[in-house]
Amino acid sequence: MIPPGQDAEFVSRMEPVLDEYERPFDPDRPSVNIDEAGIQLIEETRGPVPAAPGRPARADYEYKRNGTANLFVAFQPLLGWREVVVTDRGRRWTSPGS
C-alpha cells in the first residue's frame, strides 16, 4: 500500500529496498539493518488494580519520568541475529569492539 500523499517517485525509490528483502542470503553481501529510537523512561506511581467480578482491570495514567535513553539496533534478518545497545540520551554509540 502506498502511504497517503506519496507518488510514483516514492514507489520507484522503495523498489530497491523491497528487492533487498527478497534477496537470498549471500555471505559475501550480508544484509545488515540498523535502526535508532529515542525512548522515555517512566515509572508507575500507582500499581494496576486487577480485574474483579463485574469490574474491569484498571491502570492509572499518572507516571514519574526517569529520563530518556537511545536504543540502537543492528540486525541480520536472514540469520536471525541482532545486537541492541542502550545509551543515555546524548551519548554517541560506537559499535562493539571499537
Contacts in CASP RR format, 6 or more apart in sequence:
PFRMAT RR
TARGET T0000
AUTHOR 0000-0000-0000
METHOD contacts of the structure
MODEL  1
MIPPGQDAEFVSRMEPVLDEYERPFDPDRPSVNIDEAGIQLIEETRGPVP
AAPGRPARADYEYKRNGTANLFVAFQPLLGWREVVVTDRGRRWTSPGS
2 10 0 8 1.000
2 11 0 8 1.000
3 10 0 8 1.000
20 31 0 8 1.000
21 77 0 8 1.000
23 31 0 8 1.000
24 78 0 8 1.000
25 31 0 8 1.000
25 78 0 8 1.000
25 79 0 8 1.000
30 76 0 8 1.000
30 79 0 8 1.000
31 76 0 8 1.000
31 77 0 8 1.000
31 78 0 8 1.000
32 74 0 8 1.000
32 75 0 8 1.000
32 76 0 8 1.000
33 73 0 8 1.000
33 74 0 8 1.000
33 75 0 8 1.000
33 76 0 8 1.000
33 77 0 8 1.000
34 72 0 8 1.000
34 73 0 8 1.000
34 74 0 8 1.000
35 72 0 8 1.000
35 73 0 8 1.000
36 70 0 8 1.000
36 71 0 8 1.000
36 72 0 8 1.000
36 73 0 8 1.000
37 70 0 8 1.000
37 71 0 8 1.000
37 73 0 8 1.000
38 68 0 8 1.000
38 69 0 8 1.000
38 70 0 8 1.000
38 71 0 8 1.000
38 89 0 8 1.000
39 68 0 8 1.000
39 69 0 8 1.000
39 70 0 8 1.000
39 71 0 8 1.000
40 65 0 8 1.000
40 67 0 8 1.000
40 68 0 8 1.000
41 65 0 8 1.000
41 66 0 8 1.000
41 67 0 8 1.000
41 68 0 8 1.000
41 69 0 8 1.000
42 63 0 8 1.000
42 64 0 8 1.000
42 65 0 8 1.000
42 66 0 8 1.000
43 63 0 8 1.000
43 64 0 8 1.000
43 66 0 8 1.000
44 60 0 8 1.000
44 63 0 8 1.000
44 64 0 8 1.000
45 60 0 8 1.000
45 62 0 8 1.000
45 63 0 8 1.000
45 64 0 8 1.000
46 60 0 8 1.000
46 62 0 8 1.000
47 59 0 8 1.000
47 60 0 8 1.000
48 57 0 8 1.000
48 58 0 8 1.000
48 59 0 8 1.000
48 60 0 8 1.000
49 57 0 8 1.000
49 58 0 8 1.000
49 59 0 8 1.000
50 57 0 8 1.000
51 57 0 8 1.000
67 89 0 8 1.000
68 88 0 8 1.000
68 89 0 8 1.000
69 86 0 8 1.000
69 87 0 8 1.000
69 88 0 8 1.000
69 89 0 8 1.000
70 86 0 8 1.000
70 87 0 8 1.000
70 88 0 8 1.000
70 89 0 8 1.000
70 90 0 8 1.000
70 91 0 8 1.000
70 93 0 8 1.000
71 84 0 8 1.000
71 85 0 8 1.000
71 86 0 8 1.000
72 84 0 8 1.000
72 85 0 8 1.000
72 86 0 8 1.000
72 87 0 8 1.000
72 93 0 8 1.000
73 82 0 8 1.000
73 83 0 8 1.000
73 84 0 8 1.000
73 85 0 8 1.000
74 82 0 8 1.000
74 83 0 8 1.000
74 95 0 8 1.000
75 81 0 8 1.000
75 82 0 8 1.000
75 83 0 8 1.000
76 82 0 8 1.000
83 96 0 8 1.000
85 93 0 8 1.000
85 96 0 8 1.000
87 93 0 8 1.000
END
